[in-house]
């Protein structure tokens, strides 16, 4: 079900990038020099790809092959263009619903959210190119295969998605405890996009202030927060309840 997810070698990775292969993450050897390596670095910068500089030992663990100081992880799915997806959805639905994930880091949470989103009729998930959890084998397994059914878009920054949706009169709702409104105080029964934040930091403050509305879940116990995938499920099912 999952295609090959790794490319190694500087020239092979350059060719893959130039061929528009869906590169999800790159690992580059710290301190490596050379014209070809600099060419790869420039290409990564131009394409705004997600790269980390790591010790050679890390690369040796990723592959036993001659990696030449560079290993690329390939996404097992094809990411969609946000504008193209929106235009496709809006021709079929008057009240689309989208999910924006602001640098979610745990692949299992990501997979669980994809599964719930597919079950609740979400029209697409938007993630940032850098800083978030990748779509890998664990994501696929946790999503129960829903990752192959759910359109996923990558944007340079989460703000790009917010500006796009707001320009198209899609209400952006932020899931945050920094509000007096609960999910039962606002309307999901209109075109909307729900933002969920990362496990540790929540929604970035610069993103949060751009949201049209903010909503939280009522918590009656002593624990101050829920797991992000559980919280996302509560938001999506309230949206579904209002739309039925």
Secondary structure by P-SEA (a helix, b strand, c coil): cccccccccaaaaaaaaaacccccbbbbbcccccaaaaaaaaaaaaaccbbbbbcaaaaaaacccccccbbbbbbcbbbbbaaaaaaaaaacccbbbbbbbcccccaaaaaaaaaaaaaacccbbbbbccccccccaaaaaaaccccccbbbbbcccaaaaaaaaaaacbbbbbbccccccccccccccccbbbbbbcccccccaaaaaaccbbbbcccccccccccaaaaaaaaaaaaaaaac
